[in-house]
Amino acid sequence: MTKYSFITALLISVSLMLASCSGNKKADTGSRPPEVLPVDVVELRSDQEKLCNIETGTIEMRSLAGTLKVNGIITVAPQNFATVCMPMGGFVKSTSLMPGNVVAKGQPLAVLENPEFIDMQQNYLEAKNKLEFAEADFKRHSELYKNDVYSQQNLQQVTADYKNLQAQVKALEQKLALIGIDPATIREENITRSVTLLSPISGYVKAVNVNVGKFVSPSDVLFEIVNSDKLFLELTLFEKDADKVSAGQQIRFLINNETDVHNAVISQTGKSINADKTCKVYASVSSSCKNMFPGMYVNATIETSGSKVASLPSGAVVSFDDKDYIFVVGRNKMENGKPVTEYKMVQVQKGISDGGFTEVILPPGFDLKTPGIVLKGAYNLLSAKKNAGEMAC
């Protein structure tokens, strides 16, 4: 082959290659190039979000520093706990209550019988009748004294008898009211031997210490009734920590083996130190729970620091390449007819951790009110990121 023939053949080969490349470029421009995600973005389909247990929310301002761990019990205010006794005692005629029953104020608790009830009503009626006679006699002698018909000494004696009977009747009225008998309803024909014991407060019956036929004395506790609508914490604080708490501080506490956190506010602190070098702190429970009852043991955390910091549940902050990140919901889109959500990694710095929450120091310009912060499932998103887009949860 001559030199020129070789050059001609080479030029033809190059032209064919260029044409081929040009054709490939035109073919490629007709198809959509694959999407390349930024390195700080992870995307999940809706079904994968459910699998990863993704939960979102906002950043919360909490007091994390300066907390104090204490123990105590749930209790009620004295006015919400009633010990029911019978001032004169008697035999229990009937009762239908069991521990745990709900009662209303003024509801019958039991019926008691006692012969002394009869004697007291009889004495009241006799004294009342004598008082009516003494009152008429006093008025009559007062008129006679004005007309100089009756002596002053005799009038004084009649007056003293009249006032003595007044005092006797008043005293008997109070005794009858004390045992639950209305003096205004007593007549000669309706003297009763039984008295109905009424509930002094609304609540539930904590204890029943009577049964039908039992004789109870005035010092016996028949029923205990608790109103649990307003509960308090009675916490034990060591002497060295007494100056760290004050009224108005927030408390988080747990009961039994539950994981739900309840809230309370300190309402009063003890003003004296007990023999065991402890004092009492009382807090009003501000959250309700159907499983919360007086006498339950609690583990509580008192927030002794007044400053609040941006914080998230500790599981919302993940570490990757020796840096700390949180995930924020980005845009929603459709891929292959299925909804997909993008989650963006935002670098933060971790601060103090306490009570399952961690302080986060956010980058400049980050809005604290930003919605869509991943609170639960951040580790699953990080796993998807490490799997280079495989999104395996």
C-alpha positions as CSV (number, residue, x, y, z in Angstrom):
1,M,0.0,0.0,0.0
2,T,1.3,3.4,-0.9
3,K,1.7,6.3,1.6
4,Y,-1.2,8.2,0.2
5,S,-3.5,5.2,0.2
6,F,-2.7,4.6,3.9
7,I,-3.6,8.2,4.8
8,T,-6.8,8.1,2.9
9,A,-7.9,4.9,4.7
10,L,-7.1,6.5,8.0
11,L,-9.2,9.6,7.3
12,I,-12.2,7.4,6.3
13,S,-11.9,5.4,9.6
14,V,-11.8,8.6,11.6
15,S,-14.8,10.0,9.8
16,L,-16.8,6.9,10.5
17,M,-15.9,7.0,14.2
18,L,-17.0,10.7,14.4
19,A,-20.3,9.9,12.7
20,S,-20.9,7.1,15.1
21,C,-20.2,9.3,18.1
22,S,-22.4,12.0,16.7
23,G,-25.3,9.5,16.3
24,N,-24.9,8.3,19.8
25,K,-25.1,11.8,21.2
26,K,-28.3,12.5,19.3
27,A,-29.8,9.3,20.7
28,D,-28.7,10.2,24.2
29,T,-30.3,13.6,24.1
30,G,-33.6,12.0,23.5
31,S,-33.6,10.1,26.9
32,R,-33.8,11.7,30.4
33,P,-30.5,11.5,32.3
34,P,-30.7,9.7,35.7
35,E,-31.1,12.0,38.7
36,V,-28.1,12.4,40.8
37,L,-28.9,13.2,44.5
38,P,-26.8,15.6,46.5
39,V,-24.5,13.9,49.0
40,D,-26.5,15.3,51.9
41,V,-29.9,14.0,50.7
42,V,-31.6,10.7,51.3
43,E,-34.9,9.8,49.7
44,L,-37.6,7.3,50.8
45,R,-40.8,6.0,49.2
46,S,-44.0,6.2,51.4
47,D,-43.9,2.5,52.1
48,Q,-40.3,2.7,53.2
49,E,-41.1,5.6,55.5
50,K,-43.6,3.4,57.4
51,L,-41.0,0.6,57.6
52,C,-38.5,3.1,59.0
53,N,-41.0,4.4,61.6
54,I,-40.3,8.0,60.6
55,E,-41.8,10.6,63.0
56,T,-41.3,14.3,62.5
57,G,-41.9,17.4,64.6
58,T,-40.2,20.7,65.6
59,I,-37.3,21.7,67.8
60,E,-38.3,22.2,71.4
61,M,-36.9,24.7,73.9
62,R,-36.2,22.8,77.2
63,S,-34.2,23.3,80.3
64,L,-31.6,20.5,80.2
65,A,-28.8,21.7,82.4
66,G,-28.9,21.7,86.2
67,T,-31.4,18.8,86.8
68,L,-31.9,17.1,90.2
69,K,-32.9,13.5,90.6
70,V,-35.4,12.9,93.5
71,N,-37.9,10.3,94.6
72,G,-41.3,10.5,96.3
73,I,-44.9,9.5,96.2
74,I,-48.2,10.7,94.7
75,T,-50.5,12.1,97.3
76,V,-53.5,14.4,97.6
77,A,-54.2,17.6,99.5
78,P,-55.7,17.1,103.0
79,Q,-59.0,18.5,101.9
80,N,-59.2,15.8,99.2
81,F,-58.8,12.9,101.6
82,A,-61.6,12.0,104.0
83,T,-61.6,9.6,107.0
84,V,-65.2,8.9,107.9
85,C,-66.1,8.1,111.5
86,M,-69.4,8.0,113.5
87,P,-69.3,10.5,116.4
88,M,-71.5,8.3,118.6
89,G,-70.8,4.9,117.3
90,G,-73.4,2.2,116.8
91,F,-74.2,-1.0,115.0
92,V,-73.9,-1.2,111.2
93,K,-77.3,-1.9,109.8
94,S,-76.4,-1.8,106.1
95,T,-73.8,-0.8,103.6
96,S,-73.3,-1.6,99.9
97,L,-69.8,-0.1,99.2
98,M,-66.7,-1.8,98.1
99,P,-63.2,-0.4,97.8
100,G,-62.9,1.4,94.4
101,N,-66.5,2.5,94.3
102,V,-67.1,6.1,93.1
103,V,-69.2,8.2,95.5
104,A,-70.5,11.7,95.3
105,K,-70.6,14.3,98.1
106,G,-73.7,13.6,100.3
107,Q,-74.2,10.1,99.0
108,P,-75.2,7.5,101.7
109,L,-72.3,5.3,102.9
110,A,-73.9,3.2,105.6
111,V,-76.9,3.1,108.0
112,L,-76.1,2.8,111.8
113,E,-78.4,2.1,114.7
114,N,-77.9,3.1,118.4
115,P,-80.3,3.4,121.3
116,E,-78.6,6.7,122.2
117,F,-80.0,8.2,119.0
118,I,-83.5,7.6,120.5
119,D,-82.5,9.1,123.9
120,M,-81.0,12.2,122.3
121,Q,-84.1,12.9,120.2
122,Q,-86.3,12.4,123.3
123,N,-84.2,14.8,125.3
124,Y,-84.4,17.3,122.5
125,L,-88.2,17.2,122.3
126,E,-88.6,17.4,126.1
127,A,-86.2,20.4,126.3
128,K,-88.0,22.1,123.4
129,N,-91.4,21.7,125.0
130,K,-90.0,23.1,128.3
131,L,-88.5,26.0,126.4
132,E,-91.9,26.9,125.0
133,F,-93.5,27.0,128.4
134,A,-90.5,28.9,129.9
135,E,-90.7,31.5,127.1
136,A,-94.4,32.1,127.8
137,D,-93.7,32.3,131.6
138,F,-90.9,34.7,131.0
139,K,-93.1,37.0,128.9
140,R,-95.9,36.9,131.5
141,H,-93.6,37.7,134.5
142,S,-92.0,40.5,132.5
143,E,-95.4,42.2,132.1
144,L,-96.2,41.7,135.8
145,Y,-92.8,43.2,136.7
146,K,-93.5,46.3,134.6
147,N,-96.8,46.8,136.5
148,D,-95.0,46.4,139.9
149,V,-97.0,43.2,140.5
150,Y,-94.0,40.8,140.5
151,S,-90.6,41.2,142.3
152,Q,-87.3,41.7,140.5
153,Q,-85.8,38.6,142.2
154,N,-88.6,36.3,140.9
155,L,-88.2,37.8,137.4
156,Q,-84.4,37.1,137.5
157,Q,-85.1,33.4,138.4
158,V,-87.6,33.0,135.6
159,T,-85.1,34.7,133.1
160,A,-82.3,32.3,134.2
161,D,-84.5,29.2,133.7
162,Y,-85.5,30.5,130.3
163,K,-82.0,31.1,129.1
164,N,-80.8,27.7,130.5
165,L,-83.4,25.9,128.5
166,Q,-82.4,27.9,125.4
167,A,-78.8,26.8,125.8
168,Q,-79.9,23.2,126.4
169,V,-82.0,23.1,123.2
170,K,-79.3,24.7,121.1
171,A,-76.7,22.2,122.4
172,L,-79.0,19.2,121.6
173,E,-79.6,20.6,118.1
174,Q,-75.9,20.7,117.5
175,K,-75.4,17.1,118.8
176,L,-78.2,15.9,116.5
177,A,-76.7,17.6,113.5
178,L,-73.3,16.1,114.3
179,I,-74.7,12.6,114.0
180,G,-76.7,13.4,110.9
181,I,-80.2,14.1,112.2
182,D,-81.9,17.4,111.2
183,P,-83.5,18.8,114.4
184,A,-86.1,20.6,112.3
185,T,-87.6,17.3,111.1
186,I,-88.0,15.7,114.6
187,R,-91.5,15.2,115.8
188,E,-93.0,13.0,118.6
189,E,-94.3,10.6,116.0
190,N,-91.1,10.1,113.9
191,I,-88.3,9.4,116.4
192,T,-85.8,7.1,114.6
193,R,-83.3,4.6,115.9
194,S,-81.0,4.7,112.8
195,V,-78.8,7.3,111.2
196,T,-77.5,7.4,107.6
197,L,-73.8,8.2,107.3
198,L,-73.2,10.5,104.3
199,S,-70.0,11.0,102.2
200,P,-68.3,14.4,103.1
201,I,-66.5,14.6,99.7
202,S,-66.7,13.2,96.1
203,G,-64.2,10.7,95.1
204,Y,-63.6,6.9,95.2
205,V,-63.6,4.6,98.2
206,K,-60.1,3.7,99.3
207,A,-61.0,1.5,102.3
208,V,-64.1,-0.1,103.8
209,N,-63.6,-1.2,107.4
210,V,-67.2,-2.2,108.3
211,N,-69.6,-5.0,107.8
212,V,-73.3,-5.5,108.6
213,G,-73.8,-6.1,112.4
214,K,-70.4,-4.8,113.5
215,F,-70.4,-2.3,116.4
216,V,-68.2,0.7,115.8
217,S,-67.0,3.2,118.3
218,P,-66.5,6.9,117.7
219,S,-62.7,6.5,117.1
220,D,-63.1,3.7,114.5
221,V,-62.4,4.6,110.9
222,L,-65.3,3.3,108.8
223,F,-64.4,4.5,105.3
224,E,-61.5,6.3,103.6
225,I,-62.5,8.4,100.6
226,V,-60.0,10.0,98.1
227,N,-60.6,12.6,95.5
228,S,-57.9,12.1,92.9
229,D,-59.0,15.0,90.6
230,K,-56.1,17.1,92.0
231,L,-52.9,15.1,92.7
232,F,-49.6,16.2,94.2
233,L,-46.1,14.9,94.4
234,E,-44.5,14.6,97.8
235,L,-40.8,14.5,97.1
236,T,-37.9,13.9,99.5
237,L,-35.0,16.3,99.1
238,F,-31.6,16.1,100.8
239,E,-30.5,19.0,103.0
240,K,-27.6,19.9,100.6
241,D,-30.0,20.4,97.7
242,A,-32.6,22.4,99.6
243,D,-31.4,25.8,98.3
244,K,-31.6,24.6,94.6
245,V,-35.4,24.4,94.4
246,S,-38.2,26.9,94.6
247,A,-41.9,27.3,93.8
248,G,-42.6,27.4,90.1
249,Q,-39.8,25.0,88.9
250,Q,-40.8,22.3,86.4
251,I,-40.7,18.6,87.3
252,R,-40.7,15.5,85.0
253,F,-41.6,12.2,86.6
254,L,-42.3,8.6,85.8
255,I,-44.6,6.1,87.6
256,N,-44.2,2.4,87.9
257,N,-42.5,0.9,84.8
258,E,-44.2,3.3,82.4
259,T,-42.1,5.2,79.8
260,D,-44.6,8.1,79.5
261,V,-43.2,11.2,81.1
262,H,-45.6,13.3,83.3
263,N,-45.2,16.9,84.3
264,A,-45.6,18.8,87.6
265,V,-44.9,22.2,89.0
266,I,-43.4,22.9,92.5
267,S,-46.0,24.6,94.6
268,Q,-44.4,24.6,98.0
269,T,-41.1,23.7,99.6
270,G,-40.5,22.5,103.1
271,K,-39.4,25.0,105.7
272,S,-37.7,22.6,108.1
273,I,-35.2,19.8,108.0
274,N,-36.2,16.4,109.3
275,A,-34.1,14.2,111.6
276,D,-32.7,12.3,108.6
277,K,-31.4,15.5,107.1
278,T,-34.1,15.7,104.4
279,C,-37.0,18.0,103.6
280,K,-40.2,17.7,101.7
281,V,-41.1,19.4,98.4
282,Y,-44.7,19.5,97.1
283,A,-45.6,19.8,93.4
284,S,-49.0,20.0,91.6
285,V,-49.4,17.4,88.9
286,S,-50.2,19.1,85.6
287,S,-50.7,16.1,83.4
288,S,-53.5,13.5,83.8
289,C,-53.1,9.7,83.6
290,K,-55.7,7.0,84.3
291,N,-53.1,4.8,85.9
292,M,-52.0,7.5,88.4
293,F,-53.2,6.9,92.0
294,P,-52.2,8.3,95.5
295,G,-49.5,6.3,97.2
296,M,-47.6,5.4,94.0
297,Y,-43.8,5.7,94.0
298,V,-42.3,8.1,91.5
299,N,-38.9,9.0,90.1
300,A,-38.7,12.7,89.4
301,T,-36.3,15.2,87.8
302,I,-36.4,18.8,88.9
303,E,-35.2,21.4,86.4
304,T,-33.1,23.7,88.5
305,S,-31.8,25.8,85.6
306,G,-34.0,28.6,84.3
307,S,-32.3,28.8,80.9
308,K,-33.8,26.9,78.0
309,V,-31.9,25.5,75.0
310,A,-32.9,24.1,71.6
311,S,-33.3,20.4,72.1
312,L,-34.4,17.2,70.3
313,P,-34.9,13.6,71.4
314,S,-31.5,12.0,71.7
315,G,-32.3,9.5,68.9
316,A,-32.9,12.4,66.5
317,V,-29.2,13.3,66.5
318,V,-26.9,10.9,64.6
319,S,-23.1,10.7,64.0
320,F,-21.5,10.2,60.7
321,D,-17.8,10.6,59.9
322,D,-17.2,12.1,63.4
323,K,-19.8,14.8,62.8
324,D,-23.3,15.2,64.2
325,Y,-26.4,15.6,62.0
326,I,-30.2,15.9,62.1
327,F,-32.6,15.1,59.2
328,V,-35.1,17.7,57.9
329,V,-37.9,16.9,55.4
330,G,-37.2,18.3,52.0
331,R,-39.3,18.2,48.9
332,N,-41.9,15.7,48.0
333,K,-42.0,14.3,44.4
334,M,-43.2,11.4,42.2
335,E,-40.9,8.7,40.8
336,N,-42.3,5.9,38.6
337,G,-45.8,6.9,39.8
338,K,-44.9,6.6,43.5
339,P,-44.6,9.4,46.1
340,V,-41.0,10.0,47.3
341,T,-39.8,12.3,50.1
342,E,-36.3,13.8,50.3
343,Y,-34.6,14.1,53.7
344,K,-31.7,16.5,54.0
345,M,-28.9,16.1,56.5
346,V,-28.1,19.2,58.5
347,Q,-24.9,19.3,60.5
348,V,-25.3,20.4,64.1
349,Q,-23.2,20.3,67.3
350,K,-24.4,18.3,70.3
351,G,-24.6,19.9,73.7
352,I,-25.9,18.7,77.0
353,S,-28.0,15.5,77.2
354,D,-30.5,14.9,79.9
355,G,-33.7,12.9,80.3
356,G,-33.7,11.5,76.8
357,F,-33.2,14.9,75.2
358,T,-30.1,16.5,73.7
359,E,-29.2,20.1,73.1
360,V,-28.5,20.9,69.5
361,I,-26.4,23.9,68.4
362,L,-27.8,24.8,65.0
363,P,-26.0,26.3,62.0
364,P,-26.4,30.1,61.5
365,G,-29.6,31.2,60.0
366,F,-31.5,27.9,60.8
367,D,-35.1,28.7,61.9
368,L,-36.1,27.1,65.2
369,K,-39.7,26.9,64.0
370,T,-38.7,24.8,61.0
371,P,-41.2,21.9,60.7
372,G,-40.4,18.4,59.5
373,I,-37.5,17.7,61.9
374,V,-37.1,13.9,62.1
375,L,-37.6,13.0,65.7
376,K,-37.7,9.2,65.3
377,G,-36.1,7.0,62.7
378,A,-33.0,9.1,62.1
379,Y,-30.7,6.1,62.4
380,N,-32.7,4.3,59.7
381,L,-32.2,7.3,57.4
382,L,-28.5,7.2,58.2
383,S,-28.4,3.5,57.3
384,A,-30.0,4.3,54.0
385,K,-27.4,7.0,53.4
386,K,-24.6,4.6,54.2
387,N,-26.1,2.0,51.8
388,A,-25.5,4.5,49.0
389,G,-29.2,5.0,48.1
390,E,-30.4,1.4,48.6
391,M,-32.7,2.8,51.3
392,A,-32.7,-0.4,53.3
393,C,-34.3,0.1,56.8
